[in-house]
Amino acid sequence: MKKILYLISFFLVISCSKDKDENEEIVADERMADSAMTNIYASGKVSEQTAAEAKQTIFGKWDVGGSSSKNISSSKSLSECTFNFIEFTDKSYIMNLSITGPDGPESGSIFGNYELIEVDGLVTEVRLYFSVSGEDIHIATLTNIEVVEKASGGFDATFDINFEIDLGDIEIVCLDLGGSYSADKEPAMEETLSAGVDSNHYKVVRNWQMTFYSDSEGYDLASSLLEFCEIETYNSETGEYTYSIDPECIPPAAFQVNLSTFGTYVTMLVDVSGSPLQVETGTWAWSNSDQTEFIVDDDWTGNISSLSTSNWEFSSVQDDVSAEYIFTAIP
């Protein structure tokens, strides 16, 4: 049986809306003159900036390069974890980890909203939250954030992070990741600098929720979401797999997608409260100059038939199965 939606099979996680509050202070950069996207060239010490300035300074995908915390502790009962990257959008963050446990290496992601804490008009810390049953839990705090633009091009960042909870409470079984880190900022997608409000790039880079799905095998949105509760059983005598539905499993309420201007995509299966049940990440890119065709993880291609800042419709063909998708923007 095919896996839940071909789109879901290409892991996705981080939320990235670029809509700005009308009264929010915007830090200008002439290199962004032809773009309606958030400034990708901001730098400085966050502790010397307002919330509007700091949001642009941390904006982007920061490659930590698989670093472990300099202050990491040891425990035989927990897995060793390292940061791959942390990405900030205008409203959300995604933290991607490599986890080495008894069953070998695997990846994991933490996704949620963040908050810039100001004292006397300047940012003192950035708080990361994770949603559980509709409630945002404060899981980590970033301080001493500084971003420097290199003479050779690009940006470096340094920061301290302190985890406020045991990561095991959110099913990330890791050693303590708190400590000091440095990171390189990955380049934004080439289309970022020319993304005016009428461009497809500007329109598609935001948070989306699927409202319609149909494919040539007869699956619809409801049946695809139900696959989350599917149990796969292998029969050694026949060499075949059978599938059944776990009677105690509650199917996800919705499937959400986020595309960022740094080429990251995030997919989430969420419960009725909007909290994630499954968060996964990957990469996406435009595959034609008209920005009507996009590719996911260098493998899966979608063809856009209609796109605005509130509605996104596209189709795909994968392994001779054709599918139609409709998404609505999440405010």
C-alpha positions in Angstrom: 0.0 0.0 0.0 1.3 3.4 -0.9 2.6 5.5 2.0 0.6 8.5 3.3 0.7 11.1 0.5 3.7 11.1 -1.7 4.4 14.6 -0.4 4.5 13.4 3.2 7.1 10.8 2.3 9.6 13.6 1.7 10.1 14.7 5.3 9.2 18.3 6.1 9.2 20.7 9.3 9.6 24.5 9.9 7.2 27.2 9.7 8.0 30.3 7.6 5.6 33.1 7.0 7.1 36.4 5.8 4.1 38.6 6.5 5.0 41.6 8.6 3.0 43.6 11.0 2.1 46.9 9.6 3.7 48.8 12.5 6.8 46.6 12.7 10.1 48.5 12.2 11.9 47.2 9.1 15.7 47.3 8.8 16.5 48.3 5.2 19.3 46.9 3.1 19.8 48.1 -0.5 20.6 44.5 -1.6 16.9 43.7 -0.9 15.6 46.6 -3.0 13.9 44.3 -5.5 12.5 41.8 -3.0 9.5 41.8 -0.7 11.0 39.0 1.5 12.5 39.5 4.9 16.0 41.0 4.9 18.6 38.2 4.7 21.6 40.5 5.3 21.0 41.7 8.8 23.8 41.3 11.4 25.0 42.5 14.8 24.6 41.7 18.5 21.0 40.8 19.3 21.4 42.2 22.8 21.9 45.7 21.2 18.8 45.4 18.9 15.1 45.9 19.1 12.8 42.9 18.5 12.2 44.0 14.8 16.0 44.2 14.2 16.8 41.0 16.0 14.1 39.1 14.1 16.0 39.9 10.9 19.4 39.2 12.4 18.5 35.6 13.4 16.4 35.0 10.2 17.8 32.2 8.1 19.2 28.7 8.2 22.2 28.3 10.4 24.4 25.3 9.7 26.0 24.2 13.0 27.9 21.4 11.1 27.0 18.5 13.4 28.6 20.2 16.4 28.1 18.9 19.9 27.7 21.3 22.7 31.0 22.4 24.3 29.3 21.8 27.7 27.7 18.4 26.9 27.2 16.0 29.7 27.5 12.2 29.7 25.0 9.5 30.3 24.9 5.8 29.3 21.1 5.8 29.3 20.6 8.5 26.7 21.5 8.9 23.0 24.3 11.2 21.9 22.9 14.1 19.8 24.4 16.8 17.6 23.0 19.9 15.9 22.7 19.8 12.2 21.1 23.2 11.8 18.6 25.6 13.3 16.5 27.8 11.1 14.5 30.8 12.1 11.6 32.2 10.0 9.6 35.3 10.9 7.5 33.3 13.4 8.9 29.8 13.9 12.0 27.8 14.2 13.2 24.3 13.3 16.0 22.5 15.0 17.4 19.5 13.2 19.4 16.9 15.2 21.4 13.8 14.5 20.7 11.1 17.1 23.1 8.2 17.7 21.3 5.5 19.8 21.5 1.8 20.3 19.7 1.2 17.0 22.1 3.3 15.0 22.0 6.9 13.7 18.8 8.7 12.8 17.6 12.3 12.5 15.0 14.2 14.5 13.5 17.6 14.4 12.0 20.0 16.9 9.6 22.7 15.6 7.7 25.5 17.2 7.2 29.2 17.7 9.8 31.5 19.2 9.6 34.7 21.3 12.0 37.7 21.5 12.2 38.9 25.1 12.9 42.7 25.4 14.0 44.7 28.4 14.1 48.5 28.0 13.5 48.1 24.3 16.4 45.7 23.6 16.3 41.9 23.2 17.8 39.9 26.1 17.0 36.4 24.9 15.1 34.3 22.4 12.8 31.6 23.8 11.9 28.5 21.9 8.6 26.8 22.3 7.2 23.4 21.5 3.4 22.8 21.3 1.8 19.9 23.2 -2.0 19.4 23.2 -2.4 23.0 22.1 -0.1 24.5 24.8 3.2 26.1 24.0 6.0 24.8 26.4 9.2 26.8 26.8 11.9 24.3 26.0 15.0 26.4 25.4 16.6 29.8 25.6 19.2 31.4 23.3 21.4 34.2 24.6 24.6 36.0 23.6 23.6 35.9 19.9 25.9 37.7 17.5 25.9 37.6 13.7 28.9 38.9 11.8 29.1 39.5 8.0 32.3 38.1 6.7 34.5 40.2 4.3 34.6 37.2 2.0 30.8 37.0 2.0 28.3 35.1 4.1 27.6 35.3 7.8 28.8 33.6 11.0 26.8 33.4 14.2 27.7 32.5 17.8 25.1 31.8 20.5 24.5 30.1 23.8 21.6 27.8 24.3 20.1 26.5 27.6 17.4 23.8 27.6 14.7 24.5 30.1 13.2 20.9 30.1 14.5 17.4 29.7 14.2 16.7 26.0 12.9 13.2 26.8 9.7 15.0 27.8 9.1 15.7 24.1 10.4 12.3 23.0 13.8 13.5 22.0 16.1 11.2 24.0 19.4 13.1 24.0 22.2 14.0 26.1 22.2 17.6 27.3 22.7 19.9 24.3 23.0 23.1 26.2 26.2 25.1 25.7 27.9 27.5 23.3 27.8 27.1 19.5 29.0 28.7 16.3 27.2 28.4 12.9 27.5 29.5 9.3 24.4 30.9 7.5 23.4 29.0 4.5 22.7 31.1 1.3 19.1 31.9 0.6 17.5 30.7 -2.6 18.5 32.7 -5.6 14.9 33.7 -6.2 14.8 35.5 -2.8 16.4 38.7 -4.1 13.9 39.2 -7.0 10.8 38.0 -5.1 8.4 40.9 -5.5 4.8 40.5 -4.1 3.6 39.3 -7.5 6.2 36.5 -7.8 5.3 32.9 -7.1 8.3 32.7 -4.8 6.9 35.3 -2.5 3.4 33.8 -2.6 4.5 30.2 -1.8 6.9 30.9 1.0 4.6 30.6 4.0 2.6 28.1 6.1 0.0 25.9 4.4 -2.7 23.4 5.4 -4.0 20.8 3.0 -7.7 21.1 2.3 -8.0 18.6 -0.6 -6.2 15.5 -1.9 -7.2 13.0 -4.5 -5.2 10.5 -6.5 -5.7 8.0 -9.3 -5.7 5.1 -6.8 -8.9 6.4 -5.1 -7.3 8.0 -2.0 -8.7 11.2 -0.6 -7.5 13.4 2.3 -9.3 11.5 5.0 -8.0 8.1 3.9 -4.5 9.4 3.5 -4.5 10.9 7.1 -5.8 7.5 8.4 -2.6 5.9 7.2 -0.8 7.4 10.2 -2.7 4.7 12.2 -1.8 1.9 9.9 0.0 -1.2 11.3 2.2 -3.2 8.9 2.5 -7.0 9.5 4.8 -9.3 7.6 3.9 -12.9 6.9 7.1 -15.0 6.7 5.2 -17.9 5.1 3.8 -15.9 2.2 6.4 -13.2 2.1 3.7 -10.6 1.9 2.7 -7.6 4.1 -0.8 -7.0 5.4 -2.1 -3.8 6.8 -4.6 -3.0 9.5 -5.7 0.1 11.5 -4.7 0.5 15.2 -8.0 0.8 17.0 -6.5 2.9 19.7 -4.9 5.4 17.3 -6.4 8.8 16.8 -5.8 10.0 13.2 -4.2 13.3 12.6 -6.6 16.2 12.2 -4.6 17.9 9.4 -1.5 17.9 7.3 0.5 21.1 7.1 3.4 22.3 5.0 5.9 25.1 5.3 8.3 26.4 2.6 11.2 28.7 3.5 13.2 31.0 1.3 16.3 29.1 2.4 15.2 26.0 0.6 13.8 24.1 3.6 10.4 22.5 3.7 8.6 21.2 6.7 5.7 18.8 6.9 3.6 18.3 10.0 0.8 16.0 10.9 -1.1 17.8 13.7 -3.8 16.9 16.2 -7.1 18.7 16.8 -5.3 21.3 18.9 -2.8 22.1 16.1 0.1 20.5 17.9 2.5 18.3 15.9 2.3 14.5 16.0 5.0 14.2 13.4 7.5 16.8 12.2 10.0 16.2 9.3 12.2 18.3 7.1 13.8 18.3 3.7 14.7 20.6 0.8 12.8 22.2 -2.1 13.7 24.3 -5.1 12.2 25.7 -8.2 12.8 23.6 -11.3 11.8 26.2 -14.0 12.3 29.9 -14.4 8.6 30.6 -14.5 8.3 29.3 -10.9 5.4 27.0 -11.8 7.3 23.7 -11.1 9.1 22.8 -7.9 11.1 19.8 -6.8 11.3 18.2 -3.4 14.4 16.4 -2.2 15.7 16.3 -5.8 13.2 13.6 -6.5 9.5 14.5 -6.3 8.0 17.2 -8.7 4.9 19.3 -8.4 3.3 21.4 -11.1 1.4 24.5 -9.9 -1.9 25.3 -11.5 -3.0 28.1 -9.2 -1.2 30.2 -6.6 -2.0 33.2 -4.5 -1.0 34.2 -0.9 -4.1 32.4 0.3 -4.5 29.4 -2.0 -2.0 26.9 -3.5 -3.1 24.2 -6.0 -0.7 21.7 -7.8 -0.6 18.3 -9.3 2.0 15.5 -9.4 2.7 12.1 -11.0 4.8 9.6 -9.1 5.2 5.9 -9.9 2.3 6.2 -12.4 0.0 7.6 -9.7 -1.4 11.0 -10.5 -2.5 13.3 -7.6 -4.1 16.7 -7.1 -3.5 18.9 -4.0 -5.1 22.0 -2.6 -3.7 24.0 0.3 -4.9 27.0 2.2 -2.6 29.5 3.8 -2.4 29.5 7.6 -2.5 33.1 9.1 
